[in-house]
Amino acid sequence: MRNVRLRPAGDLPIFRRLALAAWDDPRDPSIHGTLELDATAALAYLETLHARTGERPTLTHLVGRALAVVLAERPELHVLVRRGRLYPREDVDIFFQVALTDDACSTSDLSGLVLRNADRKSVAAIAHEFGERLAQIRRDCDPHIAAMRHRLAALPNGLLRPVQAVLDVLQYRLNLRLPGLPRDSFGSAAVTTVGMFGIRWAYAPLFPPAHWPIILLVGAVTPRPWVVDDRVEVRPVLPLHATLDHRVVDGVQAARLSARIEELLTHPELLDAPADSP
């Protein structure tokens, strides 16, 4: 049984082949970029969606949905680097990183959840599933996450790296589904946020075991001067910060990715998916 559903690898341009040969898994080839956009339409869309559905979607959910749509549209970016080749993924699964905080002990940890087939779910459906899964994770009863976290937490520090290396070989190089572990537990790409902490600018790393080619970080929305129809107005400005695997994404592709993300978030009605809406 396969761990990741993939199609056969196709022929690649020479630069892509050279890039795959030049770098190991994402530790060196990260590139970064920032997009700022007027969030007026996005915030209004979220308010309307809340009034209509009762769900509480956030900009993070909206960004996750937009990223999923772009990956579905651009399969050359929706790939897994495996054995020096790029394998197109069949499922657009978005990983959302979440913070687990124990207010009583003033401690925190990071976890995450994968929303499967996010390109085929509405923003409201994503918000609903995200809320349910997050509540389960915080109660430590999410079947997708709890067992794996407990097993890893029980390992001595000296064994974490070799165990992680063995799992990586089995799950991603050999593409084997391992009993007791969730399938493709990090998904296609990731979204995280620091906006809730009031931070506008930051970049997130590409976590090597996840094999993401893209992670988007959502910064804090702040009122800023913005040019609208040749005049300056104060608008809520959303910063998005991308970390990209240069073995997969080059400058031209990054520019197209940025332009499409901006189009979707400034015209969020394009993200509606009536067939899957709650």
Helices and strands as residue ranges (DSSP letters): H 14-22, E 30-38, H 40-53, H 59-73, E 79-82, E 85-88, E 94-102, E 107-115, G 118-120, H 123-138, H 146-153, H 157-168, I 169-173, E 189-193, G 195-197, G 208-210, E 214-218, E 222-228, E 231-245, H 251-266, G 268-271, G 274-276
